[in-house]
């Protein structure tokens, strides 16, 4: 049995270099696309976080209510909140 074809490379080394370089270029392009997508996502998250921080700061200063929540009526979660001892005693 002749095992020479198994030991010989599939391509001569001078031709294989082009394919190796091409594979590295494709890999580099994919990494750059991934980094660009992550950078865009990070910018969007930072922008949303700054907006939420602004809402929290305005609410702490008493300027406006939280977004999506009216200031006239208490929410369901407010009515389910535990009451203090003085409020519970006045209901008796």
HTML snippet that shows the backbone in 3Dmol.js (N, CA, C, O; Angstrom):
<script src="https://3Dmol.org/build/3Dmol-min.js"></script>
<div id="view" style="width:600px;height:400px;position:relative"></div>
<script>
const pdb = `
ATOM      1  N   UNK A   1       0.843  -1.175   0.000  1.00  0.00           N
ATOM      2  CA  UNK A   1       0.000   0.000   0.000  1.00  0.00           C
ATOM      3  C   UNK A   1       0.881   1.227   0.000  1.00  0.00           C
ATOM      4  O   UNK A   1       1.935   1.282   0.632  1.00  0.00           O
ATOM      5  N   UNK A   2       0.406   2.192  -0.728  1.00  0.00           N
ATOM      6  CA  UNK A   2       1.188   3.410  -0.883  1.00  0.00           C
ATOM      7  C   UNK A   2       0.563   4.509  -0.002  1.00  0.00           C
ATOM      8  O   UNK A   2      -0.551   4.957  -0.272  1.00  0.00           O
ATOM      9  N   UNK A   3       1.277   4.941   1.044  1.00  0.00           N
ATOM     10  CA  UNK A   3       0.781   5.956   1.981  1.00  0.00           C
ATOM     11  C   UNK A   3       1.298   7.351   1.641  1.00  0.00           C
ATOM     12  O   UNK A   3       1.107   8.274   2.432  1.00  0.00           O
ATOM     13  N   UNK A   4       1.933   7.530   0.514  1.00  0.00           N
ATOM     14  CA  UNK A   4       2.488   8.819   0.130  1.00  0.00           C
ATOM     15  C   UNK A   4       1.417   9.894  -0.060  1.00  0.00           C
ATOM     16  O   UNK A   4       1.660  11.029   0.351  1.00  0.00           O
ATOM     17  N   UNK A   5       0.256   9.624  -0.647  1.00  0.00           N
ATOM     18  CA  UNK A   5      -0.751  10.681  -0.793  1.00  0.00           C
ATOM     19  C   UNK A   5      -1.262  11.188   0.551  1.00  0.00           C
ATOM     20  O   UNK A   5      -1.663  12.348   0.656  1.00  0.00           O
ATOM     21  N   UNK A   6      -1.258  10.356   1.566  1.00  0.00           N
ATOM     22  CA  UNK A   6      -1.720  10.810   2.879  1.00  0.00           C
ATOM     23  C   UNK A   6      -0.708  11.737   3.542  1.00  0.00           C
ATOM     24  O   UNK A   6      -1.089  12.612   4.319  1.00  0.00           O
ATOM     25  N   UNK A   7       0.556  11.559   3.249  1.00  0.00           N
ATOM     26  CA  UNK A   7       1.590  12.365   3.868  1.00  0.00           C
ATOM     27  C   UNK A   7       1.824  13.665   3.117  1.00  0.00           C
ATOM     28  O   UNK A   7       2.326  14.621   3.708  1.00  0.00           O
ATOM     29  N   UNK A   8       1.483  13.736   1.855  1.00  0.00           N
ATOM     30  CA  UNK A   8       1.723  14.938   1.052  1.00  0.00           C
ATOM     31  C   UNK A   8       0.627  15.960   1.338  1.00  0.00           C
ATOM     32  O   UNK A   8      -0.523  15.585   1.567  1.00  0.00           O
ATOM     33  N   UNK A   9       0.971  17.244   1.329  1.00  0.00           N
ATOM     34  CA  UNK A   9      -0.046  18.272   1.555  1.00  0.00           C
ATOM     35  C   UNK A   9      -1.032  18.334   0.390  1.00  0.00           C
ATOM     36  O   UNK A   9      -0.703  17.954  -0.734  1.00  0.00           O
ATOM     37  N   UNK A  10      -2.250  18.819   0.671  1.00  0.00           N
ATOM     38  CA  UNK A  10      -3.277  18.898  -0.355  1.00  0.00           C
ATOM     39  C   UNK A  10      -2.899  19.905  -1.424  1.00  0.00           C
ATOM     40  O   UNK A  10      -3.187  19.692  -2.601  1.00  0.00           O
ATOM     41  N   UNK A  11      -2.270  20.981  -1.041  1.00  0.00           N
ATOM     42  CA  UNK A  11      -1.826  22.018  -1.975  1.00  0.00           C
ATOM     43  C   UNK A  11      -0.345  22.258  -1.764  1.00  0.00           C
ATOM     44  O   UNK A  11       0.157  22.119  -0.648  1.00  0.00           O
ATOM     45  N   UNK A  12       0.341  22.607  -2.802  1.00  0.00           N
ATOM     46  CA  UNK A  12       1.736  23.013  -2.588  1.00  0.00           C
ATOM     47  C   UNK A  12       1.773  24.244  -1.694  1.00  0.00           C
ATOM     48  O   UNK A  12       0.854  25.062  -1.736  1.00  0.00           O
ATOM     49  N   UNK A  13       2.815  24.389  -0.888  1.00  0.00           N
ATOM     50  CA  UNK A  13       2.875  25.466   0.096  1.00  0.00           C
ATOM     51  C   UNK A  13       2.858  26.847  -0.538  1.00  0.00           C
ATOM     52  O   UNK A  13       2.370  27.790   0.085  1.00  0.00           O
ATOM     53  N   UNK A  14       3.367  27.000  -1.740  1.00  0.00           N
ATOM     54  CA  UNK A  14       3.352  28.319  -2.366  1.00  0.00           C
ATOM     55  C   UNK A  14       1.947  28.747  -2.761  1.00  0.00           C
ATOM     56  O   UNK A  14       1.660  29.944  -2.788  1.00  0.00           O
ATOM     57  N   UNK A  15       1.062  27.800  -3.070  1.00  0.00           N
ATOM     58  CA  UNK A  15      -0.333  28.141  -3.390  1.00  0.00           C
ATOM     59  C   UNK A  15      -1.187  28.238  -2.125  1.00  0.00           C
ATOM     60  O   UNK A  15      -2.143  29.013  -2.094  1.00  0.00           O
ATOM     61  N   UNK A  16      -0.873  27.490  -1.109  1.00  0.00           N
ATOM     62  CA  UNK A  16      -1.660  27.484   0.119  1.00  0.00           C
ATOM     63  C   UNK A  16      -1.544  28.808   0.860  1.00  0.00           C
ATOM     64  O   UNK A  16      -2.463  29.182   1.589  1.00  0.00           O
ATOM     65  N   UNK A  17      -0.443  29.524   0.694  1.00  0.00           N
ATOM     66  CA  UNK A  17      -0.256  30.800   1.374  1.00  0.00           C
ATOM     67  C   UNK A  17      -1.327  31.811   1.022  1.00  0.00           C
ATOM     68  O   UNK A  17      -1.724  32.605   1.874  1.00  0.00           O
ATOM     69  N   UNK A  18      -1.802  31.801  -0.210  1.00  0.00           N
ATOM     70  CA  UNK A  18      -2.863  32.725  -0.627  1.00  0.00           C
ATOM     71  C   UNK A  18      -4.159  32.431   0.129  1.00  0.00           C
ATOM     72  O   UNK A  18      -4.870  33.340   0.557  1.00  0.00           O
ATOM     73  N   UNK A  19      -4.443  31.147   0.280  1.00  0.00           N
ATOM     74  CA  UNK A  19      -5.684  30.782   0.973  1.00  0.00           C
ATOM     75  C   UNK A  19      -5.602  31.068   2.467  1.00  0.00           C
ATOM     76  O   UNK A  19      -6.597  31.456   3.079  1.00  0.00           O
ATOM     77  N   UNK A  20      -4.445  30.884   3.048  1.00  0.00           N
ATOM     78  CA  UNK A  20      -4.259  31.199   4.468  1.00  0.00           C
ATOM     79  C   UNK A  20      -4.407  32.703   4.685  1.00  0.00           C
ATOM     80  O   UNK A  20      -5.060  33.136   5.634  1.00  0.00           O
ATOM     81  N   UNK A  21      -3.801  33.495   3.803  1.00  0.00           N
ATOM     82  CA  UNK A  21      -3.930  34.951   3.913  1.00  0.00           C
ATOM     83  C   UNK A  21      -5.388  35.371   3.726  1.00  0.00           C
ATOM     84  O   UNK A  21      -5.875  36.257   4.429  1.00  0.00           O
ATOM     85  N   UNK A  22      -6.074  34.744   2.794  1.00  0.00           N
ATOM     86  CA  UNK A  22      -7.492  35.058   2.578  1.00  0.00           C
ATOM     87  C   UNK A  22      -8.332  34.708   3.792  1.00  0.00           C
ATOM     88  O   UNK A  22      -9.249  35.446   4.151  1.00  0.00           O
ATOM     89  N   UNK A  23      -8.023  33.586   4.424  1.00  0.00           N
ATOM     90  CA  UNK A  23      -8.765  33.199   5.627  1.00  0.00           C
ATOM     91  C   UNK A  23      -8.531  34.196   6.755  1.00  0.00           C
ATOM     92  O   UNK A  23      -9.460  34.526   7.493  1.00  0.00           O
ATOM     93  N   UNK A  24      -7.301  34.679   6.895  1.00  0.00           N
ATOM     94  CA  UNK A  24      -7.021  35.689   7.921  1.00  0.00           C
ATOM     95  C   UNK A  24      -7.759  36.988   7.622  1.00  0.00           C
ATOM     96  O   UNK A  24      -8.258  37.636   8.542  1.00  0.00           O
ATOM     97  N   UNK A  25      -7.835  37.377   6.359  1.00  0.00           N
ATOM     98  CA  UNK A  25      -8.543  38.607   5.989  1.00  0.00           C
ATOM     99  C   UNK A  25     -10.032  38.466   6.312  1.00  0.00           C
ATOM    100  O   UNK A  25     -10.634  39.383   6.870  1.00  0.00           O
ATOM    101  N   UNK A  26     -10.622  37.332   5.965  1.00  0.00           N
ATOM    102  CA  UNK A  26     -12.039  37.110   6.264  1.00  0.00           C
ATOM    103  C   UNK A  26     -12.274  37.142   7.772  1.00  0.00           C
ATOM    104  O   UNK A  26     -13.238  37.749   8.238  1.00  0.00           O
ATOM    105  N   UNK A  27     -11.405  36.495   8.529  1.00  0.00           N
ATOM    106  CA  UNK A  27     -11.531  36.483   9.984  1.00  0.00           C
ATOM    107  C   UNK A  27     -11.424  37.900  10.547  1.00  0.00           C
ATOM    108  O   UNK A  27     -12.197  38.275  11.429  1.00  0.00           O
ATOM    109  N   UNK A  28     -10.478  38.685  10.048  1.00  0.00           N
ATOM    110  CA  UNK A  28     -10.295  40.058  10.511  1.00  0.00           C
ATOM    111  C   UNK A  28     -11.522  40.909  10.201  1.00  0.00           C
ATOM    112  O   UNK A  28     -11.941  41.719  11.027  1.00  0.00           O
ATOM    113  N   UNK A  29     -12.092  40.730   9.025  1.00  0.00           N
ATOM    114  CA  UNK A  29     -13.293  41.489   8.657  1.00  0.00           C
ATOM    115  C   UNK A  29     -14.453  41.116   9.582  1.00  0.00           C
ATOM    116  O   UNK A  29     -15.200  41.992  10.019  1.00  0.00           O
ATOM    117  N   UNK A  30     -14.609  39.837   9.881  1.00  0.00           N
ATOM    118  CA  UNK A  30     -15.675  39.407  10.783  1.00  0.00           C
ATOM    119  C   UNK A  30     -15.481  39.972  12.185  1.00  0.00           C
ATOM    120  O   UNK A  30     -16.452  40.373  12.826  1.00  0.00           O
ATOM    121  N   UNK A  31     -14.253  40.010  12.664  1.00  0.00           N
ATOM    122  CA  UNK A  31     -13.976  40.582  13.984  1.00  0.00           C
ATOM    123  C   UNK A  31     -14.284  42.076  13.984  1.00  0.00           C
ATOM    124  O   UNK A  31     -14.855  42.580  14.951  1.00  0.00           O
ATOM    125  N   UNK A  32     -13.922  42.792  12.926  1.00  0.00           N
ATOM    126  CA  UNK A  32     -14.201  44.229  12.849  1.00  0.00           C
ATOM    127  C   UNK A  32     -15.706  44.498  12.799  1.00  0.00           C
ATOM    128  O   UNK A  32     -16.179  45.457  13.409  1.00  0.00           O
ATOM    129  N   UNK A  33     -16.456  43.674  12.088  1.00  0.00           N
ATOM    130  CA  UNK A  33     -17.910  43.834  12.046  1.00  0.00           C
ATOM    131  C   UNK A  33     -18.498  43.598  13.437  1.00  0.00           C
ATOM    132  O   UNK A  33     -19.380  44.338  13.873  1.00  0.00           O
ATOM    133  N   UNK A  34     -18.017  42.581  14.126  1.00  0.00           N
ATOM    134  CA  UNK A  34     -18.489  42.291  15.485  1.00  0.00           C
ATOM    135  C   UNK A  34     -18.204  43.461  16.422  1.00  0.00           C
ATOM    136  O   UNK A  34     -19.070  43.858  17.202  1.00  0.00           O
ATOM    137  N   UNK A  35     -17.004  44.009  16.348  1.00  0.00           N
ATOM    138  CA  UNK A  35     -16.638  45.142  17.214  1.00  0.00           C
ATOM    139  C   UNK A  35     -17.507  46.356  16.889  1.00  0.00           C
ATOM    140  O   UNK A  35     -17.919  47.077  17.798  1.00  0.00           O
ATOM    141  N   UNK A  36     -17.790  46.590  15.611  1.00  0.00           N
ATOM    142  CA  UNK A  36     -18.635  47.721  15.236  1.00  0.00           C
ATOM    143  C   UNK A  36     -20.059  47.549  15.776  1.00  0.00           C
ATOM    144  O   UNK A  36     -20.663  48.507  16.258  1.00  0.00           O
ATOM    145  N   UNK A  37     -20.586  46.338  15.694  1.00  0.00           N
ATOM    146  CA  UNK A  37     -21.930  46.084  16.223  1.00  0.00           C
ATOM    147  C   UNK A  37     -21.958  46.290  17.739  1.00  0.00           C
ATOM    148  O   UNK A  37     -22.893  46.896  18.261  1.00  0.00           O
ATOM    149  N   UNK A  38     -20.949  45.796  18.441  1.00  0.00           N
ATOM    150  CA  UNK A  38     -20.906  45.953  19.902  1.00  0.00           C
ATOM    151  C   UNK A  38     -20.741  47.426  20.291  1.00  0.00           C
ATOM    152  O   UNK A  38     -21.308  47.865  21.291  1.00  0.00           O
ATOM    153  N   UNK A  39     -19.971  48.192  19.511  1.00  0.00           N
ATOM    154  CA  UNK A  39     -19.796  49.619  19.809  1.00  0.00           C
ATOM    155  C   UNK A  39     -21.114  50.368  19.629  1.00  0.00           C
ATOM    156  O   UNK A  39     -21.454  51.231  20.438  1.00  0.00           O
ATOM    157  N   UNK A  40     -21.851  50.043  18.580  1.00  0.00           N
ATOM    158  CA  UNK A  40     -23.150  50.686  18.364  1.00  0.00           C
ATOM    159  C   UNK A  40     -24.118  50.333  19.481  1.00  0.00           C
ATOM    160  O   UNK A  40     -24.872  51.187  19.949  1.00  0.00           O
ATOM    161  N   UNK A  41     -24.099  49.087  19.905  1.00  0.00           N
ATOM    162  CA  UNK A  41     -24.976  48.648  20.992  1.00  0.00           C
ATOM    163  C   UNK A  41     -24.610  49.354  22.300  1.00  0.00           C
ATOM    164  O   UNK A  41     -25.491  49.763  23.056  1.00  0.00           O
ATOM    165  N   UNK A  42     -23.322  49.494  22.560  1.00  0.00           N
ATOM    166  CA  UNK A  42     -22.863  50.171  23.769  1.00  0.00           C
ATOM    167  C   UNK A  42     -23.278  51.642  23.761  1.00  0.00           C
ATOM    168  O   UNK A  42     -23.686  52.170  24.796  1.00  0.00           O
ATOM    169  N   UNK A  43     -23.182  52.306  22.616  1.00  0.00           N
ATOM    170  CA  UNK A  43     -23.605  53.706  22.538  1.00  0.00           C
ATOM    171  C   UNK A  43     -25.096  53.845  22.802  1.00  0.00           C
ATOM    172  O   UNK A  43     -25.524  54.773  23.488  1.00  0.00           O
ATOM    173  N   UNK A  44     -25.889  52.922  22.258  1.00  0.00           N
ATOM    174  CA  UNK A  44     -27.335  52.976  22.483  1.00  0.00           C
ATOM    175  C   UNK A  44     -27.658  52.771  23.953  1.00  0.00           C
ATOM    176  O   UNK A  44     -28.507  53.470  24.505  1.00  0.00           O
ATOM    177  N   UNK A  45     -26.991  51.822  24.590  1.00  0.00           N
ATOM    178  CA  UNK A  45     -27.239  51.557  26.013  1.00  0.00           C
ATOM    179  C   UNK A  45     -26.818  52.749  26.863  1.00  0.00           C
ATOM    180  O   UNK A  45     -27.521  53.111  27.806  1.00  0.00           O
ATOM    181  N   UNK A  46     -25.685  53.362  26.544  1.00  0.00           N
ATOM    182  CA  UNK A  46     -25.241  54.538  27.295  1.00  0.00           C
ATOM    183  C   UNK A  46     -26.223  55.690  27.143  1.00  0.00           C
ATOM    184  O   UNK A  46     -26.507  56.393  28.113  1.00  0.00           O
ATOM    185  N   UNK A  47     -26.747  55.891  25.933  1.00  0.00           N
ATOM    186  CA  UNK A  47     -27.715  56.966  25.698  1.00  0.00           C
ATOM    187  C   UNK A  47     -28.983  56.719  26.512  1.00  0.00           C
ATOM    188  O   UNK A  47     -29.508  57.644  27.131  1.00  0.00           O
ATOM    189  N   UNK A  48     -29.482  55.480  26.520  1.00  0.00           N
ATOM    190  CA  UNK A  48     -30.674  55.158  27.287  1.00  0.00           C
ATOM    191  C   UNK A  48     -30.424  55.283  28.786  1.00  0.00           C
ATOM    192  O   UNK A  48     -31.308  55.708  29.530  1.00  0.00           O
ATOM    193  N   UNK A  49     -29.236  54.919  29.229  1.00  0.00           N
ATOM    194  CA  UNK A  49     -28.907  55.029  30.648  1.00  0.00           C
ATOM    195  C   UNK A  49     -28.847  56.488  31.094  1.00  0.00           C
ATOM    196  O   UNK A  49     -29.290  56.821  32.193  1.00  0.00           O
ATOM    197  N   UNK A  50     -28.300  57.358  30.242  1.00  0.00           N
ATOM    198  CA  UNK A  50     -28.282  58.793  30.572  1.00  0.00           C
ATOM    199  C   UNK A  50     -29.697  59.347  30.642  1.00  0.00           C
ATOM    200  O   UNK A  50     -29.999  60.177  31.499  1.00  0.00           O
ATOM    201  N   UNK A  51     -30.568  58.892  29.741  1.00  0.00           N
ATOM    202  CA  UNK A  51     -31.954  59.346  29.760  1.00  0.00           C
ATOM    203  C   UNK A  51     -32.651  58.893  31.045  1.00  0.00           C
ATOM    204  O   UNK A  51     -33.375  59.669  31.670  1.00  0.00           O
ATOM    205  N   UNK A  52     -32.432  57.643  31.433  1.00  0.00           N
ATOM    206  CA  UNK A  52     -33.036  57.147  32.673  1.00  0.00           C
ATOM    207  C   UNK A  52     -32.474  57.868  33.896  1.00  0.00           C
ATOM    208  O   UNK A  52     -33.209  58.139  34.846  1.00  0.00           O
ATOM    209  N   UNK A  53     -31.186  58.179  33.879  1.00  0.00           N
ATOM    210  CA  UNK A  53     -30.592  58.925  34.985  1.00  0.00           C
ATOM    211  C   UNK A  53     -31.207  60.315  35.079  1.00  0.00           C
ATOM    212  O   UNK A  53     -31.428  60.830  36.175  1.00  0.00           O
ATOM    213  N   UNK A  54     -31.482  60.915  33.933  1.00  0.00           N
ATOM    214  CA  UNK A  54     -32.147  62.223  33.928  1.00  0.00           C
ATOM    215  C   UNK A  54     -33.542  62.146  34.516  1.00  0.00           C
ATOM    216  O   UNK A  54     -33.943  63.014  35.292  1.00  0.00           O
ATOM    217  N   UNK A  55     -34.294  61.093  34.145  1.00  0.00           N
ATOM    218  CA  UNK A  55     -35.629  60.917  34.718  1.00  0.00           C
ATOM    219  C   UNK A  55     -35.551  60.729  36.229  1.00  0.00           C
ATOM    220  O   UNK A  55     -36.355  61.298  36.968  1.00  0.00           O
ATOM    221  N   UNK A  56     -34.593  59.941  36.688  1.00  0.00           N
ATOM    222  CA  UNK A  56     -34.451  59.702  38.125  1.00  0.00           C
ATOM    223  C   UNK A  56     -34.070  60.982  38.855  1.00  0.00           C
ATOM    224  O   UNK A  56     -34.565  61.245  39.951  1.00  0.00           O
ATOM    225  N   UNK A  57     -33.200  61.772  38.259  1.00  0.00           N
ATOM    226  CA  UNK A  57     -32.788  63.031  38.884  1.00  0.00           C
ATOM    227  C   UNK A  57     -33.948  64.006  38.954  1.00  0.00           C
ATOM    228  O   UNK A  57     -34.134  64.682  39.966  1.00  0.00           O
ATOM    229  N   UNK A  58     -34.735  64.084  37.878  1.00  0.00           N
ATOM    230  CA  UNK A  58     -35.901  64.967  37.887  1.00  0.00           C
ATOM    231  C   UNK A  58     -36.931  64.509  38.906  1.00  0.00           C
ATOM    232  O   UNK A  58     -37.562  65.332  39.569  1.00  0.00           O
ATOM    233  N   UNK A  59     -37.100  63.224  39.030  1.00  0.00           N
ATOM    234  CA  UNK A  59     -38.068  62.708  39.997  1.00  0.00           C
ATOM    235  C   UNK A  59     -37.587  62.972  41.429  1.00  0.00           C
ATOM    236  O   UNK A  59     -38.391  63.291  42.305  1.00  0.00           O
ATOM    237  N   UNK A  60     -36.276  62.837  41.665  1.00  0.00           N
ATOM    238  CA  UNK A  60     -35.736  63.106  43.000  1.00  0.00           C
ATOM    239  C   UNK A  60     -35.885  64.578  43.359  1.00  0.00           C
ATOM    240  O   UNK A  60     -36.070  64.922  44.526  1.00  0.00           O
ATOM    241  N   UNK A  61     -35.803  65.443  42.357  1.00  0.00           N
ATOM    242  CA  UNK A  61     -35.960  66.880  42.600  1.00  0.00           C
ATOM    243  C   UNK A  61     -37.427  67.287  42.663  1.00  0.00           C
ATOM    244  O   UNK A  61     -37.736  68.436  42.980  1.00  0.00           O
ATOM    245  N   UNK A  62     -38.331  66.361  42.367  1.00  0.00           N
ATOM    246  CA  UNK A  62     -39.756  66.654  42.420  1.00  0.00           C
ATOM    247  C   UNK A  62     -40.259  67.414  41.222  1.00  0.00           C
ATOM    248  O   UNK A  62     -41.352  67.979  41.278  1.00  0.00           O
ATOM    249  N   UNK A  63     -39.509  67.453  40.139  1.00  0.00           N
ATOM    250  CA  UNK A  63     -39.918  68.238  38.974  1.00  0.00           C
ATOM    251  C   UNK A  63     -41.021  67.557  38.176  1.00  0.00           C
ATOM    252  O   UNK A  63     -42.037  68.180  37.870  1.00  0.00           O
ATOM    253  N   UNK A  64     -40.832  66.293  37.837  1.00  0.00           N
ATOM    254  CA  UNK A  64     -41.823  65.590  37.034  1.00  0.00           C
ATOM    255  C   UNK A  64     -41.968  64.165  37.547  1.00  0.00           C
ATOM    256  O   UNK A  64     -41.111  63.661  38.273  1.00  0.00           O
ATOM    257  N   UNK A  65     -43.064  63.524  37.158  1.00  0.00           N
ATOM    258  CA  UNK A  65     -43.274  62.126  37.516  1.00  0.00           C
ATOM    259  C   UNK A  65     -42.422  61.245  36.617  1.00  0.00           C
ATOM    260  O   UNK A  65     -41.906  61.692  35.592  1.00  0.00           O
ATOM    261  N   UNK A  66     -42.286  60.021  37.006  1.00  0.00           N
ATOM    262  CA  UNK A  66     -41.527  59.057  36.208  1.00  0.00           C
ATOM    263  C   UNK A  66     -42.228  58.850  34.871  1.00  0.00           C
ATOM    264  O   UNK A  66     -43.447  59.002  34.795  1.00  0.00           O
ATOM    265  N   UNK A  67     -41.498  58.511  33.820  1.00  0.00           N
ATOM    266  CA  UNK A  67     -42.128  58.327  32.521  1.00  0.00           C
ATOM    267  C   UNK A  67     -43.111  57.165  32.549  1.00  0.00           C
ATOM    268  O   UNK A  67     -42.835  56.106  33.114  1.00  0.00           O
ATOM    269  N   UNK A  68     -44.279  57.390  31.916  1.00  0.00           N
ATOM    270  CA  UNK A  68     -45.273  56.336  31.853  1.00  0.00           C
ATOM    271  C   UNK A  68     -46.121  56.215  33.101  1.00  0.00           C
ATOM    272  O   UNK A  68     -46.904  55.274  33.238  1.00  0.00           O
ATOM    273  N   UNK A  69     -45.969  57.164  34.012  1.00  0.00           N
ATOM    274  CA  UNK A  69     -46.722  57.083  35.261  1.00  0.00           C
ATOM    275  C   UNK A  69     -47.335  58.448  35.549  1.00  0.00           C
ATOM    276  O   UNK A  69     -46.628  59.454  35.604  1.00  0.00           O
ATOM    277  N   UNK A  70     -48.649  58.476  35.731  1.00  0.00           N
ATOM    278  CA  UNK A  70     -49.331  59.730  36.025  1.00  0.00           C
ATOM    279  C   UNK A  70     -49.117  60.149  37.466  1.00  0.00           C
ATOM    280  O   UNK A  70     -48.979  59.299  38.346  1.00  0.00           O
ATOM    281  N   UNK A  71     -49.090  61.432  37.711  1.00  0.00           N
ATOM    282  CA  UNK A  71     -48.847  61.902  39.072  1.00  0.00           C
ATOM    283  C   UNK A  71     -50.149  62.122  39.840  1.00  0.00           C
ATOM    284  O   UNK A  71     -50.108  62.353  41.049  1.00  0.00           O
ATOM    285  N   UNK A  72     -51.332  62.056  39.159  1.00  0.00           N
ATOM    286  CA  UNK A  72     -52.594  62.338  39.827  1.00  0.00           C
ATOM    287  C   UNK A  72     -53.087  61.169  40.666  1.00  0.00           C
ATOM    288  O   UNK A  72     -53.544  61.370  41.791  1.00  0.00           O
ATOM    289  N   UNK A  73     -53.001  59.950  40.139  1.00  0.00           N
ATOM    290  CA  UNK A  73     -53.570  58.801  40.819  1.00  0.00           C
ATOM    291  C   UNK A  73     -52.474  57.853  41.281  1.00  0.00           C
ATOM    292  O   UNK A  73     -51.486  57.660  40.573  1.00  0.00           O
ATOM    293  N   UNK A  74     -52.637  57.261  42.459  1.00  0.00           N
ATOM    294  CA  UNK A  74     -51.647  56.268  42.896  1.00  0.00           C
ATOM    295  C   UNK A  74     -51.783  54.993  42.063  1.00  0.00           C
ATOM    296  O   UNK A  74     -52.872  54.656  41.599  1.00  0.00           O
ATOM    297  N   UNK A  75     -50.695  54.312  41.887  1.00  0.00           N
ATOM    298  CA  UNK A  75     -50.721  53.077  41.114  1.00  0.00           C
ATOM    299  C   UNK A  75     -51.150  51.907  41.991  1.00  0.00           C
ATOM    300  O   UNK A  75     -51.280  52.045  43.207  1.00  0.00           O
ATOM    301  N   UNK A  76     -51.366  50.767  41.369  1.00  0.00           N
ATOM    302  CA  UNK A  76     -51.747  49.577  42.113  1.00  0.00           C
ATOM    303  C   UNK A  76     -50.650  49.192  43.094  1.00  0.00           C
ATOM    304  O   UNK A  76     -50.933  48.781  44.220  1.00  0.00           O
ATOM    305  N   UNK A  77     -49.397  49.324  42.665  1.00  0.00           N
ATOM    306  CA  UNK A  77     -48.300  48.956  43.555  1.00  0.00           C
ATOM    307  C   UNK A  77     -48.243  49.876  44.776  1.00  0.00           C
ATOM    308  O   UNK A  77     -47.803  49.448  45.843  1.00  0.00           O
ATOM    309  N   UNK A  78     -48.679  51.133  44.640  1.00  0.00           N
ATOM    310  CA  UNK A  78     -48.716  52.030  45.795  1.00  0.00           C
ATOM    311  C   UNK A  78     -49.783  51.590  46.796  1.00  0.00           C
ATOM    312  O   UNK A  78     -49.575  51.692  48.005  1.00  0.00           O
ATOM    313  N   UNK A  79     -50.928  51.101  46.301  1.00  0.00           N
ATOM    314  CA  UNK A  79     -51.993  50.694  47.209  1.00  0.00           C
ATOM    315  C   UNK A  79     -51.659  49.373  47.905  1.00  0.00           C
ATOM    316  O   UNK A  79     -52.218  49.072  48.960  1.00  0.00           O
ATOM    317  N   UNK A  80     -50.756  48.585  47.325  1.00  0.00           N
ATOM    318  CA  UNK A  80     -50.357  47.321  47.936  1.00  0.00           C
ATOM    319  C   UNK A  80     -49.153  47.464  48.863  1.00  0.00           C
ATOM    320  O   UNK A  80     -48.744  46.498  49.507  1.00  0.00           O
ATOM    321  N   UNK A  81     -48.595  48.649  48.929  1.00  0.00           N
ATOM    322  CA  UNK A  81     -47.418  48.866  49.765  1.00  0.00           C
ATOM    323  C   UNK A  81     -47.818  48.762  51.231  1.00  0.00           C
ATOM    324  O   UNK A  81     -48.933  49.140  51.589  1.00  0.00           O
ATOM    325  N   UNK A  82     -46.928  48.256  52.089  1.00  0.00           N
ATOM    326  CA  UNK A  82     -47.253  48.147  53.515  1.00  0.00           C
ATOM    327  C   UNK A  82     -47.453  49.536  54.118  1.00  0.00           C
ATOM    328  O   UNK A  82     -46.739  50.487  53.799  1.00  0.00           O
ATOM    329  N   UNK A  83     -48.431  49.615  54.985  1.00  0.00           N
ATOM    330  CA  UNK A  83     -48.725  50.905  55.610  1.00  0.00           C
ATOM    331  C   UNK A  83     -48.033  51.017  56.941  1.00  0.00           C
ATOM    332  O   UNK A  83     -47.697  50.014  57.570  1.00  0.00           O
ATOM    333  N   UNK A  84     -47.822  52.235  57.362  1.00  0.00           N
ATOM    334  CA  UNK A  84     -47.200  52.491  58.652  1.00  0.00           C
ATOM    335  C   UNK A  84     -48.175  52.240  59.788  1.00  0.00           C
ATOM    336  O   UNK A  84     -49.373  52.090  59.549  1.00  0.00           O
ATOM    337  N   UNK A  85     -47.683  52.190  61.020  1.00  0.00           N
ATOM    338  CA  UNK A  85     -48.505  51.897  62.192  1.00  0.00           C
ATOM    339  C   UNK A  85     -49.556  52.996  62.411  1.00  0.00           C
ATOM    340  O   UNK A  85     -50.687  52.694  62.791  1.00  0.00           O
ATOM    341  N   UNK A  86     -49.198  54.264  62.178  1.00  0.00           N
ATOM    342  CA  UNK A  86     -50.136  55.347  62.417  1.00  0.00           C
ATOM    343  C   UNK A  86     -51.293  55.335  61.396  1.00  0.00           C
ATOM    344  O   UNK A  86     -52.421  55.697  61.732  1.00  0.00           O
ATOM    345  N   UNK A  87     -51.008  54.920  60.152  1.00  0.00           N
ATOM    346  CA  UNK A  87     -52.072  54.821  59.156  1.00  0.00           C
ATOM    347  C   UNK A  87     -52.977  53.644  59.462  1.00  0.00           C
ATOM    348  O   UNK A  87     -54.193  53.744  59.301  1.00  0.00           O
ATOM    349  N   UNK A  88     -52.414  52.544  59.897  1.00  0.00           N
ATOM    350  CA  UNK A  88     -53.215  51.352  60.219  1.00  0.00           C
ATOM    351  C   UNK A  88     -54.094  51.618  61.439  1.00  0.00           C
ATOM    352  O   UNK A  88     -55.221  51.125  61.497  1.00  0.00           O
ATOM    353  N   UNK A  89     -53.606  52.386  62.415  1.00  0.00           N
ATOM    354  CA  UNK A  89     -54.389  52.681  63.621  1.00  0.00           C
ATOM    355  C   UNK A  89     -55.534  53.623  63.303  1.00  0.00           C
ATOM    356  O   UNK A  89     -56.587  53.531  63.935  1.00  0.00           O
ATOM    357  N   UNK A  90     -55.371  54.519  62.354  1.00  0.00           N
ATOM    358  CA  UNK A  90     -56.435  55.467  62.034  1.00  0.00           C
ATOM    359  C   UNK A  90     -57.576  54.785  61.274  1.00  0.00           C
ATOM    360  O   UNK A  90     -58.687  55.315  61.239  1.00  0.00           O
ATOM    361  N   UNK A  91     -57.324  53.626  60.668  1.00  0.00           N
ATOM    362  CA  UNK A  91     -58.369  52.914  59.941  1.00  0.00           C
ATOM    363  C   UNK A  91     -59.269  52.096  60.861  1.00  0.00           C
ATOM    364  O   UNK A  91     -60.320  51.632  60.419  1.00  0.00           O
ATOM    365  N   UNK A  92     -58.893  51.903  62.127  1.00  0.00           N
ATOM    366  CA  UNK A  92     -59.656  51.049  63.043  1.00  0.00           C
ATOM    367  C   UNK A  92     -60.829  51.733  63.610  1.00  0.00           C
ATOM    368  O   UNK A  92     -61.567  51.142  64.398  1.00  0.00           O
TER     369      UNK A  92
END
`;
const viewer = $3Dmol.createViewer("view");
viewer.addModel(pdb, "pdb");
viewer.setStyle({}, {cartoon: {color: "spectrum"}});
viewer.zoomTo();
viewer.render();
</script>
